[in-house]
């Protein structure tokens, strides 16, 4: 207010000073907080300044706050904040109780039961994450990353290469570099072990036995560093009755335990993954020799005469998509190959990783493929169109090796669980908006770097303002051109206002933060506007519109409510466009030089305030 008590208009500096005076005078406010607060107030000033007069009145301020502030409470940010706080607390707990060396394998257990003790709130009931590390320890985690149990495997510490949960018997198998497979019950107490003599076990897979006459109800598949894959049919009644009293000693009847085991050398290098695909009734193996095999698990032999050779280098991982019935595999060649198991030919190649792809899995519910590379980059791919829809890099520095080793997908979370020497859980949002954002064809979408917003518009004249970080619509106004179709959009120089063009040749200027129309630009003979931009020549600012009549209309950036075209650029020399002009660009923000491209394949250059064009062939 002035000395007489009347409201006065404030410029940006006065507005910021008035609203930040209490904050800046507080001794508890840091300089960084003050700078951030002033920056946010500058953005608020630009949104309130609907007429772009560089001043804000009391009426404009109150109208804006009454209109926009109630919308801020429509969500539930407290819930989102508590989730972030819980995730941070869980990660802090995992840092304190993680492995002392790298984690080599992780398994998600959904049916561990309650026999292992109550996990308390947030423990996920019977769901657990099991990790096996090079420190020789198996750790069992609740879904909130609190440690449930730590198990030292064997009498001497050896690298643990893999762990596998067997749902039918509710037992855990752990592979050790001491050439042994250890077994634990659902309370994670040791039961027995078997010796694996063919080599160091590196990976394990599991399936239930489907042979009715056999007493073995489960099958464990083990791949090792010599290229062998061994199939162990497990008869628990026999194994448990022969449990050795001393875990470190050799079982008396170890040969009987393995009498039905079958080993076959499929690869010439390390076997990196072995598993079973029930839809194909096939055991699938991959190796650093670049080959993938589809095998009969009962006979332990290839179903086809030859291996699948699609990768140029070693294959680290594969996954099977049940919905669309294809394999995806990745490895040292840094690409993901989608291939048909029946023809064994590639269907698609997914490029984008800059390091070897070490793990790959499928989120069936959301039709997504998730891949992880050695440089800690995780990519999410849309299975329907084979496009990368998300990429994120883990910036955490891990010890002793700064890399990610493996991952698993928790369907019940849903969450992506990633491992290094620590375990980290990334919740997956399943709230997918399936409704259309517009009810008519979209004619434009522009990013505003001042407000960090996306402005989109359709030909019915609906203009929507979206927050980039949250993806939520902040504001919308409709029928920008009444009954005429809107055809194009462009920002002004400050990016605080929006120009829209229509089929009747009218151009309108809007404050898109409030939906207020500021002025209208017209032409004498209506022609559909196909492209808009802001331009400058010397000290003068202009609005430039390209129309279907092959003319360029130039309006002065006047403060009048209705502005007539000042110049019309068209070709009188016969050397210009001979077909429809389809695009318009500004070559310089100072000289007023413009360029147009057309269906005739030519690019023409224009000068504002000149009525002829110089043309040149397009490249």
N, C-alpha and C positions, 0 to 999 in steps of 0.2 A: 504494500500500500504506500501511497504518497503521503505528504504531510497533511492532506485533507481527508485521509482515510479511504481514498478511492483506489480500487485495484489498478495495478500497472502491469504492462507487458514486460516479460523478462527475456533477455537474450540467453544464449546457451550458458555462458559463463556465470551470469547472475542466477540462473536456474540451478546450476550445479552447486554453486556456493550456498544458496539458500537451503537446499535439501541435505547438504553434507556438513553443515556447520557444527551440529552436535557431535557427529561422528569424528570429525577431524580434531575437535577440541578435547576428545577423550584421550587420556594418557594410555589407555589399554589398547588403543587401535594402532596396529603396526603400519609402517609406510606402504607395504604391499597391499594390505586391506584397504587403505585409503585410495590408492591408485585404482584398484579394482572397482571400488564403489563409485568413484568419479567416472570411470569408463562406462559403467552400467547406467549412470544418470545421463551421460551424453547420448547413449542409445535411446533412453526413454524420451529425452527431449526431442530427438528426431522423429520418433513415432507420434508424439503429441502434436508436433508442428504440422498440422494437417494442410495448411495453406502454403507451406514452405516459405514463410516470411522471415524465418530466422528469429522469431519471437513467439512466446507462448503467453496467452492470456489466462486469467483465472478461470474463465468459463471453459476454455479448451482443456485445461488441466482437470477440472472436476468432471467434465463430460467423459473424458478418456478414462479416468479412474473408475467412475461409476459403471461404465460400459464393460471394461476389461477385467477389473480386479476380481469380481465374483467368479469368473471362469477359472481363476487359479486354484480354487478350492474344489473343483469338480473331480479331481483325481484323489488318490490316497498316497501322497508322497511319504508319509510316515511309515507306511508298510514297506515301501521300496527302500527307505533308509535303514530300517531294521534288518532287512535282508542283507544289505551291504555290510552292515556292522557285524552280523552273524558270520558272513563269509570271511570277513577280515579276522575275526576272532578265531574261526576254525583254522584258517591258514597259519595264524600265529602259533596255534597249538601244534599243527603239523610240523612247523619249523623246529619246535622243541623236541619232538619225538620221532623225527624222520630217521631214515637209514644213514649209517655212517659211510656208505658207498652207494654206487648207482643201483637203482631198481631195474631188474631185468624183465620182470613179468608182473602182470596184475590180472586178477580174476574178480568178477562181480558175482557174489553169492546171494541169491534171492531167497533161499529156503533153509538157512542155517538153523532155524528154530530158536527156541528160547533156552535151550539147555546150557548155552554158554554164559548165561547171566544176563541181567537186565541192563540195557544200555541207557535207560533214562530218557528224558525228553530229547527229541531230535535225533535219536539213535537209529531210527529207521526200522524198528521192529526186528524181523529176522534177516534183514539185509546187511551185508558186510562187504567191505573191500579187502582183498587179500593181496599183499605185495611180497615178492621174493627178491632179495637183493644180493649183491656181490659180497656183502658183509656176512653171509651165511645165516641170515635171520629172516624168518617169515613174520610179517606183522599183519594183524587183523584190525581193521578200522571200522568205526561206525560211519554212516554217511555224512555226519557232521565233522568228520576228520578227528574225532577223539580216538585215542588208541584203546582198543579192546584187549589185545593180547600180543605179546612178542614171543616168538618161539625160536630157540637156537636149534638148528637142524644138524643132527649128527654129533659125534663126540668131538670132532675137530672142525674148525670153521672152514668151509669150502664155498666157493661161489655157487649161488643158486641161480639156475638159468631159466627155469619155468615153473609155473604152478597151474594146476588144473582142478576144478571142482567137478565131482561126479555126482549129479543130482539123484540118480536112482538109489545108490547106496549111501548118499550124503557123506561122502568122504573127500578128503583133499589129497591130491598127489603133488609132490614137490620133487623136481629134478635137481640133482647136485652134480658138481664137477668131480666129485669123488666116485663117479660111475655108479651111482645108486639113485633109485626112485623111492622116496619115503612116503608113507601113507599116514593120514591123521583122520580121526573121527570128527563128528560134528561139534564136539567140545574142544577140538584141536589138540587132542591127546594122541601121542604116537601109538600106532598099531603095529606096523611091520614095515619091511622094506624089501626090495628086490634089487639084485645087481644087474647093471646094464654093461655088458662086456664089449659091445661092438664099438664103443667110442664114448666121448663126452656127450651126454644128452643135452640138447639145446632147446628143444620145443616139444610140446605135447598136445595131443588132441584126444577127444573123447566121443564115444557113441555107445548106445545100448545095443546089446546083441539081439538079433532078430531070428536066430536059429532056435526053434522050439525044442529040439532034442538036446541041445547043449546045456550043461549045467552052468556055464559061464554066462552071466547076465550083463556084463559090461566089457567094453573093449577100450584099452588105453593104447594110443599110438605115440611113439617116441621117435623123433628125428635127431641125428647126432652129427658130430663134426666130420665124420668120415663118409657122409653121404648115405648112410643106412637109415631106413625106416623100419622100426620093429613094432609089430602088433602083439600086444599082450591081452589075451582073453583072461578075465579076472573071475575066479570063483572064490567069493569071500568066505564061504563056509570052510573051504580048504585052507585058504591063506591065514585066516584068523586062528584056526586050530593049530597051525604050525608057527605061531608067533614066537620068535626067539626071546629068551629072557634077557639077553644082553644085546642092546641095540647095535653095539659096535662089533659084535661077533658075527661070524658067517652062519646063516641059518642052516640047520641040519639038512633040510630038504629043499634047498634053494633050487636044485635042478628040477624037482617035482613042480615047484611053483612056476617054472618057466617052460615046462615040457611042451606046452602048446604054442609058445611064442614063435613068431615067424619073422625073420629079418631078411631084408632085401636091399641091395644097393641100387638106388634110383639115380643118385647124383654123384658128381665128381668133386663137389665142394660142400660146404656147410649147408645143412638143411635148416632153413630159417623159420618155416611154419608148416605145420601139418594139422589137418582138421578133417571133419566129416560133413558132407552136404547130404542131408536126408532126401531132398527132392531128386537128387541124381543117384542116390545110393552109392556115393563115391567118396573115397578118401582122397584128399587133395594135398599135394606137397609142392613146395617151392624152395629154391636154393640159390646160392650165390653163383652157380654155374649158368644162371639165366633160364633154367627150364622149370616148367610146371607140369606135374603129372596128375592124371585122374586115374585112380586105382580101385580095384576090388578089395575091400577091407578084409573079407573072409579069406580070400586066397593070397592076399598081399601081392598082387601083380597088376600091371597096367591094363586098363580097359581097352585102350587103343595101342596100336603097335608102336606109336611114336609119342614123344613128349611134346608139349605145347611150347614152341619157341617163338615168342613175340617180342621179348625184350632183348636189347642188344647187350645188356650187362646183367649183373646179378639182380635177383628178385628178392626183396625183403619181406613182402607181405601180400596177401590177397584177401578178398572178402566176397561173399556170395549175396546177391540181392534176390530175396525170395519173391518179391512182388513182380519184378520185371525179368527174372530168370537170366541174369548175366553175371559174369565175374568181373571184378575190378582188381587189378594188380599194379604194384608200384615197386620201384627199385632204384638202382644206381644211375639209370639213364634219366632220372628226374621227371619222368612223365608217368601218368596213370593211364593204363590201357583198359578200355572196356571191351570185353570179348565174349563171343558166343560159345558156350560149352559144347554145343552140338556140332557146329562147323569148325570150332577152334580157330576162328578168324576174328580179327579186330573189328569192332563196331565203331569205336571212337577213340580219340587220343585227347587227354586232358593235359594241357600245358600250363605252366605257371610257377612251378616250384623251381628254385635256384640251387637246390641241394638234393641229395638222394632222399627218396620217399621211404621212410622206415616203418610206417604203420598206416593202415587204411581200414576203415570200417563203415558200416551202413546204419543210418537212422531211418528205419523202415517207415515209421509213423509219419515223418515229415518229408519222405522221399528225398533224402539227402545222403550224400557221400562225404565223409570226413577224412582228410588225409593230413599226415604230419611228416615234416621233413627234418633232416638232421640239423638245420639251422634254426630250429625252434619256431618254425612257421607252420600254422595250422590253417588249412583251407576247407571251406564248406562249399560243396558243389550241388547244384540242383540236378537231380537224376532225370527230370523230365526234359530239360533242354541242354544238359551238359555244360551249364554255365557256372562259373565261380560266383557265389553270392556273398561270401564273406571271407576275409583274410585277417588273421591277427597273429602277432608275434609276441612270444613270451619274452619280456624284457628282464626277467629275474636272472641274476647270475648264480648259477649252481656250482657246487663243489662236490667231488673233485673234478668233474667234467661238466662244462657248461653246455649241456645238450639235453633234449628230451629223449627218453628211451622207448617208451611204450604208452599206450592209451587204451581205454575201454569205454564203452557207452553203457550207462545205467538207464534202462528204459523206464524204471519206476520213478527216477528223480524228477523229470529226466535231466541227465547231466552227463557231461563229458569229463572223464577222469584221466588226468595226464600225470606222468611220472618222470622224475629225474632221480635225484637222491631224496627228493621229497615227493609227496602226493598232493595234487591240487585238483579241486573240483570246480568245473565251470557249469553253473546252471544253464539249461537250455529253455528259452521261452517257447511255449507252445501256443501262445495267443496270436494266432495268425489271422490277420484281417483278410477275409475272403471277399468282402463287398468292394464294389468299384468306388474309386475316389471321385469319379465324375460320371455323370449320366449321359454324356455326349462325347464325341471325338475331341481329344485334347489337341489344341492348336499350338501350345507352347508351354515350356517349363523353364524357369530362369532361376539361377542361384544368386542370392543377394549377400555379398560379402560384408556389408555393413551390419545387417541384422542377423546374419547367419540363418537365413530362411530360404525356402523354396517357394516360388510363386508359380502356380499352374493355372491354366485357363482352358475352357472348352468353347466350342462354337455356339453354345447357348448363352454365353456371356457369364458363366459362373467362374469366379476367380477365387482360388483357395490359397491360403498362406499356411505353410507347414514348417514346423520346427525341425531343423536338421538332426539334432541330437536325439530327440525322442520319437520322431516320425509322426507326431500328433498334429492335427490341424488346429491352428491357433485362431484363425479368422476366415470368414467366407462372405462374399457378397455376390448377388446374382443379377442377371439380366442387365449386364453392363451396357449393352447397346439395344435395349428393349427387344423388339421383335426381329432385329437384324442379326445375322450370324457374325460372331467375332472371328477374326481370321489370323491375328498376329499380336505379339506383345513385345515391348522393349522398355528398358529402364532409362531414366534421365541421367544426367551427368553425375549427380550426387547419389544415385541409386536409392533415393528416398521416395521417388514417385514412379508411377508405371504408366506407360503409354499403351493404349490398345487401339487396334484398327478393326474395321468392319467391312462388310460387303457393300454398304451404301456409301463408302468413301469417307466416312467420318472417323476421326481420330480423337480419342478422349484421354485426358490426363487425370490420374487418380492418386490419392494418398492410400496405398493399399493396406496400411496399418489400421485405417478407420473406415475405408470404403467411401470416402468423400470424393465426389467429382469436382475437380478444380477448374478445368476449362475444356472447350471443344474446338477442334480444328476442322474446318470444312473446305470443300472444293466446289467450284461452280458446276461442273459436269460430273455427277457421281460415277465412280469407278472403284471396283473392289480393291482394297489395300491388301497387298500380299506380304509386305515386309516393312519394318519400321526400324529407325535408329535415330540417335541423337548425334549432331555434328556441329562443328565450329569452323568459322572462317574469320580469322583475325579476332576482333573483340566480340563478334556477333555469334550468338547461339541459334541453332535451327533444329527443327524437327523434320526429318526426311522420311517420306513414304513412297514406296514403289507400288504402282497399280497395274492392273491387267491390261490397261490401254498402252503399255510400254512407255509411260511417262513417269517421271520422278517429280513428286510434289514437295515443295520446300515451304515450310511455315516458320515465321520468326517465333522465337521463344518469348512471346509477349505475355503480359500479366492480364490481358483482357479475358473476359469470360468466353467470347467467341472470336476465333482467329481465322482469317481468310488466308489462302495460299499466296505467298509473296512471289515465288518463282515456280515455273513449270519447265523442267528440263526434258527436251525431246530432240530427236535427231532429224535434222532437215537436210543433211548432206547425202543420205542414202548409203552411208558407210556403217551405220549402226546395226542394231539387231534386226533380223528378218523373221524371227519367230518369237514366241512368248518369252518374256524376261522373268526368270524364276528366282533370282537371289540378288541381294544388295549388301554391300560392305563398305565400311569407312576405311580409307587408306591412311588418313592422317587426321588427328584431332585439332590441327592448327590451320592447315591449308584448305580444308574443305574439299579435298579430292575424294571422289567416290568411285566404286567399281560395281558393275552389274554383270551377271552371267545369264545366259539364255539357252533355250532348247536348240538354238542354231549352232551351239558349240563355241560361241565367241564370248570374250570378256571385253567389255567396253568401259572406258574411263571417262568420268564426268567431273566438271568443275562447277561448284555452286556459283550462281549468278551468270553462268554461261549457258547458251542455248544450243550448243552443238556437242557432239561426242567424238572422242578419238577412240578408235577400236583396235583391238589386237586379238589375234587368235588365242584361244585358251590352250593351256598346256595339257 
